[in-house]
C-alpha cells in the first residue's frame, strides 16, 4: 500500500510562502537548499517542504507517496491514465518522480534506497 509520507508546497515566491506558514501556523522552515526548504509542522506530522515551483507545477500542493518500487508504481499509474511530468530522479537516499493522475491532480512517488 502506498503511504503518504510528505507534502510539497510550490510557489513562485517561496520565501513569502515560508514566512506566511511560519507566522500563521508556527511551522519551522529551514533555509533553502536547491530552492527547497524543509518544513517541520510539529510532532507526529508528515514531512514537508516549500519550494520554488517548476515550470510544470508553478503553484500548488503535491503529496508524496512512498512505494516499494517506483518503476512498478509508474508503470501501473500510466496504465491507469496518469502522465509522468518528471521522470525518476536519483537522490542520495531515495528516488523521486512526479506524475499527474487522470483528473489532473499532481503527486510525487518516493522509493527509499
C-alpha positions in Angstrom: 0.0 0.0 0.0 1.3 3.4 -0.9 1.7 5.6 2.2 1.6 9.4 2.2 4.9 10.5 3.6 5.2 14.1 2.7 3.9 17.2 1.1 5.4 20.0 -1.0 4.1 23.5 -1.4 5.1 25.1 -4.7 5.2 28.8 -5.1 6.9 31.4 -7.3 7.6 33.3 -4.1 8.8 30.5 -1.7 10.3 33.0 0.8 6.9 34.8 1.1 5.1 31.4 1.5 7.6 30.3 4.2 7.1 33.5 6.1 3.3 33.0 5.9 3.3 29.5 7.2 5.8 30.3 9.9 3.8 33.3 11.1 0.3 31.9 10.8 0.9 28.2 11.9 4.2 28.3 13.7 5.9 26.0 11.3 9.7 25.8 11.4 11.1 26.3 7.9 14.7 25.6 7.1 17.0 27.8 5.0 16.6 26.9 1.3 18.8 24.3 -0.3 18.4 23.8 -4.1 15.3 26.1 -3.9 13.7 23.7 -1.4 13.1 24.4 2.4 12.2 21.5 4.7 9.3 22.2 6.9 8.6 20.9 10.5 4.9 21.2 11.4 5.2 19.6 14.8 5.1 16.2 16.5 3.6 13.2 14.7 3.2 15.1 11.4 4.3 14.1 7.9 7.4 15.7 6.4 7.0 18.6 4.2 8.7 21.4 2.3 8.3 24.6 0.4 9.9 25.1 -2.9 10.1 27.4 -5.9 7.6 25.7 -8.2 9.0 24.4 -11.5 7.6 25.4 -14.9 5.3 22.3 -15.0 3.9 22.9 -11.5 4.4 26.6 -10.6 1.9 26.8 -7.8 0.0 24.2 -5.7 0.4 21.3 -3.2 1.5 17.8 -4.0 1.5 14.8 -1.7 4.4 12.4 -1.8 3.6 8.7 -1.7 6.1 6.1 -0.7 6.2 2.9 -2.8 8.3 -0.2 -2.7 9.2 0.1 -6.4 9.0 3.4 -8.2 9.3 1.8 -11.6 6.4 -0.5 -10.9 4.2 2.3 -9.5 4.9 4.5 -12.5 4.0 1.7 -14.9 0.7 1.0 -13.0 -0.1 4.7 -12.8 0.5 5.1 -16.6 -1.7 2.0 -17.3 -4.5 3.8 -15.3 -4.2 7.0 -17.3 -1.6 9.0 -15.3 1.1 11.1 -17.0 4.7 11.4 -15.9 5.7 15.1 -15.6 9.1 14.5 -14.1 10.9 11.1 -14.7 12.5 9.2 -11.9 15.3 11.3 -10.3 18.1 9.8 -8.2 18.9 11.4 -4.9 21.3 10.3 -2.1 18.8 8.2 -0.2 15.7 8.0 -2.4 14.2 8.1 -5.9 11.5 10.7 -6.8 9.2 11.1 -9.7 6.2 13.4 -10.3 3.0 12.4 -12.0 -0.4 13.8 -12.7 -3.4 11.5 -12.2 -6.2 11.2 -14.9 -8.1 14.0 -13.2 -5.2 16.5 -13.2 -4.1 16.1 -9.6 -0.3 16.2 -9.2 1.6 13.9 -6.8 5.1 12.6 -6.2 6.3 9.0 -5.8 9.2 8.2 -3.5 11.2 5.0 -3.2 13.7 4.9 -0.4 17.0 3.2 -1.2 
